């Protein structure tokens, strides 16, 4: 029965392509009438990118990357699934809807990327366009598999497009080496095929993004094996060789391109009007002009508490200027523990976490603590030009500062590594790291710096996982290794099973019609 449930879920993940269970999804293009031109292939590639914007996938960046840690908590009336993740209610994880949707949409992303790869690999249109499209598709497959392996460990391996139900029964990977062979191989292919953009492109990737993902994946393997994380400690790859690969790929980003780099001002990084800023190697593409959620974003409302239902105003740094914002739903709530752990002088606390909101006349509307503001909230996702619930706030999927810290962690206390970390600290208003740290102590200092630099960007949980520190999370202290290393692969809930009939429509789409 468990196998049947699992296969039903996987079939849904690979064949189902719409957001609602009540819709008829239209998923794959027939080879007989599509992929004739580069524009056709580009359209299919955009379809693969589009998976990232699904509501359940984009919000899970924070539900899985931050919520299970001591960085965030959630409101008392949040969904049971999200409360279970926060509270590490592992007995409910196999049927947790948040995990189920994340798993499903990641595999939808894999399948769409596979469709592009197998149809574009030998296409005969313009060679430069072919390489560009193919390279981005390899990146997207690697990106989705990296999300899967960090959360679920051994997952099914699909290197070709699934267009029939009998193709959904692929077994789990035999070991983590097999999963990372695909991820890292795809990163190398993407790196070879892509060029570096002259300017950052919103929602699209280039060679630097592929190099960055390779660095992130190599670091995860190196760090997890070094720290004895389950399954990672059994990998055939050698730890120091993996760190050398991190240094190479992150070094290419840090040292051998000029499109991306540090912003000097923290607030500039998170200005929604500057999505093509130097920090942004890869961002989700969302804009307030969109007609449906996923095209536009409500992410800011998830971080902001409800104040009075009206427009609130936020102070800009240490200036006397204010910007407007809607108030919110209070889903992602900064914990007092995390807020109080910042150095008081850290601008990532004083400028990027809000403890006072104002009225239009500059008077204080509410403040934390004991002044009507329930919790201090992250302001990285603020859109002063919001249109009702519609904003242009976007998850930051890969930032230059992330890659700079990855490089520093890999190479240890070199002059360059110190310079990168110290730039980030000094931008935040802090002093330099102590000189002459050992390699181990320097590495610990870099990981600690990531905690504050990458806060509220869906990153912290994975740093805790790879360093084998899950038991440092209060709610997870009593869990055994088997319980906290990976989430279990979710199974479809007992109340329904996913089944499909497949027809080929005359317009060339395969129509996967759900039967309940």
PAVEX-670094 format. One record per residue (C-alpha): residue in three letters; x, y, z. Coordinates in steps of 0.25 Angstrom, whole numbers, plus 5000, padded with zeros to 4 digits. Layout:
% residues N
ALAXYZ...
//
This chain:
% residues 516
UNK500050005000UNK501150105003UNK501850074990UNK500550104983UNK500350234990UNK501750274987UNK501650244972UNK500350314972UNK500950434977UNK502150424968UNK501250414956UNK500550534960UNK501850614962UNK502350574948UNK501050584940UNK500150684948UNK500550824944UNK499550924949UNK499350984963UNK497950934966UNK497450784967UNK496250824961UNK496850874948UNK497250794935UNK498750824934UNK499350834920UNK500750794921UNK501650744910UNK501850774895UNK501750674885UNK503050654877UNK502250654864UNK501850794865UNK502750864874UNK504250904876UNK504350934861UNK504951074864UNK505751144875UNK504551214879UNK503851084882UNK504951034890UNK505051174898UNK503551154901UNK503751024907UNK504951074915UNK504051184921UNK503051074924UNK504151004932UNK504551134939UNK503151154943UNK503151034952UNK503951124962UNK502851224963UNK501751124967UNK501151174981UNK501451044988UNK502951034983UNK503251184985UNK502751194999UNK503451065003UNK504751145001UNK504451195014UNK503651085021UNK504750985018UNK505951075018UNK505651165031UNK504451125038UNK504950995044UNK506151075051UNK506151165063UNK506151285053UNK504651285050UNK503351235056UNK501951245051UNK500651295056UNK499751215065UNK498651195054UNK499651155043UNK499351025035UNK499550895043UNK500550855032UNK501450985034UNK501350975050UNK501750825049UNK503050865041UNK503350975051UNK503150885063UNK503850765057UNK502550675058UNK503250565050UNK502150465051UNK501350555042UNK502450585032UNK502050465022UNK500650525019UNK501050675021UNK500450755010UNK501550865010UNK502650755008UNK501750674998UNK501550804989UNK503050834990UNK503450694986UNK502350694975UNK502750834969UNK504250804969UNK503950684960UNK503050754951UNK504250854949UNK505150734947UNK504250674936UNK504050814929UNK505550824928UNK505650684923UNK504750714912UNK505550834908UNK506850754909UNK506450634900UNK505750724890UNK506850834889UNK508050754890UNK508150714875UNK507250834870UNK507750894857UNK507351044859UNK508351154862UNK509551094870UNK509751204880UNK508251204884UNK508251054885UNK509451054894UNK508751164903UNK507451094904UNK508150954907UNK509051014917UNK507851074925UNK507150944924UNK508250874930UNK508350974941UNK506850964944UNK506950814945UNK508150824955UNK507450934963UNK506250854965UNK507050724969UNK507850804978UNK506650844985UNK506150704986UNK507450644991UNK507650745002UNK506250715007UNK505950575004UNK507250505002UNK507150384993UNK506050414982UNK505650354969UNK506550384957UNK505950434944UNK506950474933UNK505850474922UNK504450534921UNK503350454927UNK502150454918UNK501450324922UNK501050274935UNK501950144933UNK503150234934UNK502850284948UNK503350164955UNK504850194954UNK505450144967UNK506150234977UNK507650264975UNK508550154980UNK509350254988UNK509650404989UNK510850394979UNK509850364968UNK508950484971UNK510150574972UNK510750514959UNK509450574952UNK509450704959UNK510950734957UNK510950684943UNK509850774939UNK510550894946UNK511850864938UNK510950844925UNK510250974928UNK511651044930UNK512150994917UNK510951044909UNK510651174915UNK511251314914UNK511351424925UNK510251524923UNK510751674921UNK509751714932UNK508851624942UNK507551574936UNK506351564945UNK505851424946UNK506951364936UNK508251304938UNK509651304932UNK510951234933UNK511251304947UNK509951244952UNK510351104948UNK511751124954UNK511051174967UNK510151054968UNK511350964965UNK512051034977UNK510851014986UNK510650874983UNK512150834984UNK512150914998UNK510950835003UNK511550705000UNK512950745006UNK512350805018UNK511350695021UNK512350585019UNK513350655028UNK512350665039UNK511850525038UNK510450545033UNK509750425030UNK509850365016UNK510850475012UNK511950415021UNK511850295012UNK512050364999UNK513250324991UNK513650464988UNK514850514996UNK514550635005UNK515750715002UNK515550694987UNK514150744988UNK514650874996UNK515650894984UNK514450884974UNK513750984983UNK514951074982UNK515051064967UNK513551094964UNK513351204974UNK514751254970UNK514251274956UNK513051354961UNK513851434971UNK515151464963UNK514851444948UNK513651524944UNK513151664946UNK511651664944UNK511351624958UNK511951674971UNK511651744985UNK510751854987UNK511351954996UNK509951985003UNK509151885009UNK507751945006UNK508151944991UNK508251794991UNK506751784995UNK506251904986UNK505151844978UNK505351944967UNK506851894966UNK506551744962UNK507751754952UNK508751794963UNK510151734964UNK509751644976UNK508651574968UNK509251454961UNK507851384961UNK506551434966UNK505151384964UNK504351464953UNK503151534960UNK502551664957UNK501351744963UNK500751764948UNK500451614948UNK499051564947UNK499151444957UNK499951404969UNK501351344964UNK501351454954UNK501351554965UNK501751524979UNK501151534993UNK502351495000UNK502551625007UNK501151605014UNK501651475020UNK502751545028UNK502051665032UNK501051655044UNK499651715044UNK499651855050UNK498351925047UNK498051885033UNK498552015027UNK499752065020UNK500952065030UNK502252145028UNK503652095030UNK504952175033UNK506052165023UNK507352135030UNK507752245039UNK507152355030UNK505852435033UNK505252375020UNK504052275021UNK503452185010UNK502052125010UNK501651975012UNK500451895014UNK500351825027UNK500351665026UNK499851535031UNK500951495041UNK501351365035UNK502851375036UNK503151425050UNK504551465055UNK504851395068UNK505351485080UNK506451385081UNK506951415067UNK506751565068UNK507451575081UNK508651495076UNK509151605066UNK510251695070UNK509451825074UNK510351905064UNK510051805052UNK509251885041UNK508651755037UNK507851765050UNK507651915051UNK507351935036UNK506851805031UNK505951765043UNK504851865047UNK504451885061UNK503652015059UNK502652055048UNK502152195046UNK500952275041UNK500952365029UNK501352485038UNK502552415044UNK501952385057UNK502152245063UNK500952145060UNK501452025067UNK502751975072UNK503451845078UNK503451805089UNK502151855097UNK501651955087UNK500651885078UNK501751815069UNK501651665071UNK503051635066UNK504251705059UNK504051675044UNK504951655032UNK504951765022UNK505751705011UNK504351675004UNK503751815004UNK503151884991UNK502752024994UNK501952034981UNK501051914985UNK499751904977UNK498851844988UNK499351704991UNK500151704978UNK501651734980UNK502951714972UNK503751654984UNK504551534980UNK505251414987UNK506751434986UNK507251294980UNK508751324978UNK509451454983UNK510851494981UNK511051504996UNK510651364997UNK511651314987UNK512751404994UNK512551335007UNK512551195000UNK513851234994UNK514451275008UNK513951155015UNK514551065005UNK515951125004UNK516151165019UNK516851285025UNK517551335012UNK517751485010UNK516651484999UNK515651405008UNK515851505019UNK515651615010UNK514251565005UNK513751535019UNK514251665025UNK513551745013UNK512251675017UNK512451705032UNK512951845030UNK511751875021UNK510851825032UNK511551925042UNK512451825049UNK513951805051UNK514851715044UNK514951565048UNK516151535057UNK517451515050UNK518251385049UNK517051295051UNK517251145049UNK516651075037UNK515551015046UNK515251145054UNK515251225041UNK514251125035UNK513351135048UNK513451285047UNK512951285032UNK511751195035UNK511351285047UNK511451405037UNK510551335028UNK509451325039UNK509351475039UNK509651515024UNK508751405018UNK507651425029UNK506151405024UNK506651365010UNK506351215011UNK507751175014UNK508051155029UNK507351015030UNK508350955020UNK509551015027UNK509050945040UNK508750815032UNK510150805025UNK510950845038UNK510150735046UNK509550835056UNK508050795055UNK508050765069UNK508450905072UNK506950945069UNK506150945081UNK504950865075UNK505950765070UNK506850735081UNK506250605085UNK506250545071UNK507150435066UNK507950435054UNK507050365045UNK505850455049UNK506550585046UNK507550565035UNK506550565024UNK505050585022UNK504350455018UNK503850455004UNK502350495005UNK501250405001UNK499850434996UNK498850455007UNK497850345009UNK496650435005UNK497050424990UNK497950354980UNK498450424968UNK498150344955UNK498150394940UNK497750364927UNK498550424915UNK498050474902UNK498750544891UNK498050664886UNK498050714872UNK498750844876UNK499950754880UNK499850764895UNK499750634904UNK498550654912UNK498650594926UNK497250584932UNK497150554946UNK496250444951UNK495850444966
//
